[in-house]
């Protein structure tokens, strides 16, 4: 399984840190300049696949997608308060990842 993970995701040891950080100083923003714009949140919600499963069985993705215009402002408020207070709810830090079988032998990790 580890071999398949390494094939799919980047190898942190192989990353050239200097290259990755090149030019960041020119574009660096102060933490006080970060803002949550309802239109940006609405755009992000529009990119969700309405047929995908809800994370943790919470709010169905279809509702987030279809009601994005109404939900953008409250979500902006939620993220702004979380950012300003420095507190991120534990539920937002967790994610469940379920491998999806593609083809072939179900015992082989590369078939997921």
C-alpha positions, 0 to 999 in steps of 0.5 A, a space after each residue: 500500500 505504501 508503494 502505491 501511495 508514493 506513486 500517487 502522491 509526491 515524495 516530500 524528500 524529492 521536493 526542492 524546497 528552494 525552488 518551491 519557495 522561489 518568488 514567495 517573498 514577492 507575493 507574500 501577504 500579511 496574515 491581516 490581509 487575508 479575507 473571505 469573500 462571499 463571491 469566492 466562497 460561492 465560486 468554490 461551492 459551484 465547483 463541488 460535484 452535487 452527486 458526490 457524497 457528503 463528508 461525514 454524512 453532514 450537509 449533502 453536497 447537492 444542498 451546498 452546491 444548489 444553495 451556494 448563493 444563500 450559503 456564501 455569506 454565512 459561510 464567510 462569517 463562519 470562516 472569518 470568525 474561525 480565522 480571527 479567533 484562531 480556533 478551527 473546529 475539530 470536525 473541519 480538521 478531519 476527513 474520511 478518505 474511501 478508496 474507490 475500486 477501479 478494475 482488476 484484482 481487488 487485493 492489489 492497491 494499484 487498482 484503487 
